[in-house]
Amino acid sequence: QVQLVESGGGLVQAGESLRLSCAASGNIFSMNIMGWYRQAPGKERELVATIDRDGSTNYAESVKGRFTISRDDAKNTVYLQMNSLKLEDTAVYYCTAQAGIIATIRWGQGTQVTVSS
């Protein structure tokens, strides 16, 4: 089993920054792809960013140039640095882990990010 615990969410104003963290534990050695998804009220859950064990990253178009995903395997932690936050970034952000691109996704409990004007 893999456990994922997110932290760092909160209320910020538009244009400000936040950094989310995800602490992973359990059988994480096979989790090659770590990522972040989000779900806004009334919308479907969507991919925000992923990072492979070799450091390759993938971003949703809506966050490119503003968000940066990184991982520290020594600390079993994944980060999401979010800059220039917009109102539309308001959502619950979920940390994810999976062994491969078609493997089952493990989910954290989520952390709320609210961006106000």
Summary of the structure (lengths in Angstrom):
residues: 117
radius of gyration: 13.3
end to end distance: 40.1
largest distance: 41.2
contacts: 348
relative contact order: 0.32
helix: 3%
strand: 55%
